[in-house]
Amino acid sequence: MGTANVTGSLPAVKADGTTPATPSDCSGINIYRAAGTGSPVKVGAAVITGSNFAFQDPGLAPGSYEYGATALNVDGAESAISPLFPAVVPATDQLLGPPTIVNVAIS
């Protein structure tokens, strides 16, 4: 099992693409996860600190995932989803490399 740690920054502009946005314009960040070729589904809300956000997604089975985020304005309207960012949880039973022998004593 693995945990994805998703971090990012709040929108720099409003939906018109030109008007600057401030942290007070954003009331929340929703996090979406897609597995394999599936569509992204909402998995939770991020914690906002200043102009950044963070989210932990624990208990992931080994595999490939993609994460995206949406921003909520003060009226609760949700933005379009961000571009998806890939994440891979490695298999927990991966083989180890060989050990290193540092000494053999003969008695």
HELIX and SHEET records of a PDB file:
HELIX    1   1 PRO A   23  ASP A   25  5                                   3    
SHEET    1   A 3 GLY A   2  SER A   9  0                                        
SHEET    2   A 3 ASN A  52  LEU A  60 -1                                        
SHEET    3   A 3 VAL A  47  THR A  49 -1                                        
SHEET    1   B 4 VAL A  41  ALA A  45  0                                        
SHEET    2   B 4 CYS A  26  ALA A  35 -1                                        
SHEET    3   B 4 GLY A  63  ASN A  73 -1                                        
SHEET    4   B 4 PHE A  85  VAL A  89 -1                                        
END                                                                             
